Amino acid sequence: MDKREFARRRKRLMDMAGNLSSPLPSTTVSIDTLLPGAMTVQTWLTDNLINAAEYANTLPDITGLGAEANTTVTAKIYYKKNGNTLSSPAFTVTVGANGAWSISGNAIKTFLDSAVDYGPFELQVYQTDVHGNDSPLTTQIYFLDKDVPNPPLSVDIPSANDGWLNAVEASRVEM
């Protein structure tokens, strides 16, 4: 029996003694087996690299396109630390009518503050349509470097007492 035939049949209940009930009222069932499509995650901070200066400020939202209107987008961050994979809580938002969505930069920074020291981390997003079907995962890799290098302790510049460094003198500059 195919799905349509199953949905059209009227069901009856049977008790332990074999007594049959009247047929149950007819019910129409719609079946949605179409998965929503994968989404696009926009580039974050122009290059998907978060440096110390950017990290010190409020991080912008991560945005994406290609979701179906009124679906739910769920995102999680994954980071490998000391051989273990850490994951953020799920960030969940409802998609607008235009298919655009965004995840709060502040919420992302809260997880980064607690878990990510340095290096690559992964954002995985998917959408769930109104019938509960999930899209394929879309993955984006980012890199966090919030360390500012220390300036050199000293610079040794050979002096020619003329205010200029020639090629030979410049090759002797040590830091």
C-alpha positions as CSV (number, residue, x, y, z in Angstrom):
1,M,0.0,0.0,0.0
2,D,1.5,3.4,-0.9
3,K,1.4,6.5,1.2
4,R,-1.6,8.0,-0.6
5,E,-3.7,4.8,-0.2
6,F,-2.7,4.6,3.5
7,A,-3.9,8.2,4.0
8,R,-7.3,7.5,2.3
9,R,-8.3,4.4,4.3
10,R,-10.6,4.7,7.2
11,K,-9.4,3.0,10.3
12,R,-11.3,1.0,13.0
13,L,-10.2,0.0,16.4
14,M,-10.4,-3.5,17.8
15,D,-10.6,-4.4,21.5
16,M,-9.1,-7.5,23.1
17,A,-12.3,-9.4,22.5
18,G,-12.3,-8.7,18.8
19,N,-15.1,-6.1,18.8
20,L,-14.7,-3.5,16.1
21,S,-15.5,0.2,16.5
22,S,-17.2,2.3,14.0
23,P,-14.8,3.6,11.3
24,L,-12.8,6.6,12.6
25,P,-13.7,9.9,10.9
26,S,-11.9,10.5,7.6
27,T,-8.6,12.4,8.0
28,T,-6.6,14.1,5.3
29,V,-2.9,13.8,5.7
30,S,-0.4,15.8,3.7
31,I,3.1,14.4,3.4
32,D,6.1,16.7,2.8
33,T,9.3,14.8,2.0
34,L,11.1,17.7,0.3
35,L,14.1,18.9,2.1
36,P,14.9,22.6,2.2
37,G,18.0,23.6,0.2
38,A,21.4,24.3,1.7
39,M,22.0,28.0,2.6
40,T,24.8,30.4,2.0
41,V,26.8,32.0,4.8
42,Q,28.1,35.4,4.0
43,T,31.8,36.3,4.5
44,W,32.3,37.6,8.1
45,L,34.6,40.6,8.8
46,T,35.6,40.8,5.1
47,D,37.9,37.7,5.3
48,N,36.6,35.3,7.9
49,L,39.7,36.1,10.0
50,I,39.1,37.8,13.4
51,N,42.2,39.7,14.6
52,A,42.8,41.3,18.0
53,A,41.5,44.8,16.9
54,E,38.3,43.3,15.5
55,Y,37.8,41.1,18.5
56,A,38.2,44.0,20.9
57,N,35.1,45.7,19.3
58,T,31.6,44.5,19.0
59,L,31.5,41.6,16.5
60,P,29.0,42.0,13.7
61,D,26.2,39.5,13.1
62,I,27.0,36.5,10.9
63,T,24.5,36.6,8.0
64,G,23.3,34.3,5.4
65,L,20.9,33.9,2.4
66,G,19.0,31.1,0.7
67,A,16.7,30.0,3.5
68,E,13.0,29.4,2.9
69,A,10.7,32.2,4.3
70,N,9.5,31.5,7.8
71,T,11.8,28.5,8.4
72,T,14.1,28.2,11.4
73,V,17.8,28.5,11.1
74,T,20.0,26.7,13.7
75,A,23.7,27.3,14.0
76,K,26.4,25.8,16.2
77,I,30.1,26.6,16.6
78,Y,32.6,23.7,16.9
79,Y,36.2,24.2,18.2
80,K,38.9,21.6,18.8
81,K,40.9,22.2,22.0
82,N,43.4,19.7,23.5
83,G,42.0,16.9,21.4
84,N,38.4,17.6,22.4
85,T,35.6,19.1,20.3
86,L,33.8,21.9,22.1
87,S,30.4,23.1,20.8
88,S,28.4,26.2,21.5
89,P,24.8,26.2,22.4
90,A,22.5,26.2,19.4
91,F,21.8,29.7,18.0
92,T,18.2,29.6,16.6
93,V,16.5,32.4,14.5
94,T,13.4,32.6,12.4
95,V,14.0,33.5,8.7
96,G,12.3,36.6,7.3
97,A,10.2,36.7,4.2
98,N,13.2,37.4,2.0
99,G,15.2,34.3,3.0
100,A,17.9,36.3,4.9
101,W,18.9,35.4,8.4
102,S,21.5,36.5,11.0
103,I,23.1,35.1,14.1
104,S,24.0,37.7,16.8
105,G,27.7,38.6,16.9
106,N,27.4,39.2,20.7
107,A,26.1,35.7,21.2
108,I,28.9,34.3,19.1
109,K,31.5,36.3,21.0
110,T,30.2,35.0,24.3
111,F,31.0,31.4,23.2
112,L,34.4,32.5,21.7
113,D,35.3,34.2,25.0
114,S,34.6,31.0,27.0
115,A,36.1,28.4,24.6
116,V,38.2,29.6,21.7
117,D,41.8,30.7,22.5
118,Y,43.3,30.8,19.1
119,G,42.9,29.1,15.7
120,P,40.2,27.8,13.4
121,F,36.6,27.2,14.4
122,E,33.7,25.9,12.4
123,L,30.2,27.3,12.1
124,Q,27.5,24.8,10.9
125,V,24.1,26.0,10.0
126,Y,20.9,24.3,8.7
127,Q,17.3,25.3,8.3
128,T,14.2,23.4,9.4
129,D,11.1,24.0,7.4
130,V,7.6,24.3,8.8
131,H,7.0,20.6,8.5
132,G,10.2,19.6,10.4
133,N,12.4,18.7,7.4
134,D,16.1,19.7,7.9
135,S,18.3,21.0,5.1
136,P,21.8,19.8,4.5
137,L,24.5,21.4,6.7
138,T,26.3,24.4,5.5
139,T,29.8,24.8,7.0
140,Q,32.0,27.9,7.2
141,I,35.5,28.0,8.7
142,Y,36.7,31.1,10.6
143,F,40.1,31.8,12.3
144,L,40.5,33.7,15.6
145,D,43.8,35.4,16.5
146,K,43.2,37.7,19.4
147,D,46.9,37.9,20.4
148,V,48.8,41.1,19.8
149,P,52.5,40.6,19.2
150,N,54.9,42.3,21.6
151,P,57.0,45.0,20.1
152,P,60.8,44.3,19.9
153,L,62.6,45.1,23.1
154,S,65.4,47.0,21.3
155,V,66.5,47.9,17.9
156,D,70.2,48.1,17.2
157,I,70.9,50.4,14.2
158,P,74.5,50.8,13.1
159,S,75.3,54.5,13.0
160,A,77.2,56.2,10.2
161,N,76.5,59.5,11.8
162,D,75.0,60.9,8.7
163,G,71.3,60.2,9.4
164,W,71.1,57.6,6.6
165,L,71.4,53.9,6.3
166,N,73.0,52.5,3.2
167,A,72.5,48.9,2.0
168,V,75.5,47.6,4.0
169,E,74.4,49.4,7.2
170,A,70.7,48.3,6.7
171,S,71.8,44.6,6.5
172,R,73.3,45.0,10.0
173,V,70.1,46.2,11.7
174,E,69.1,43.7,14.5
175,M,66.0,43.4,16.5
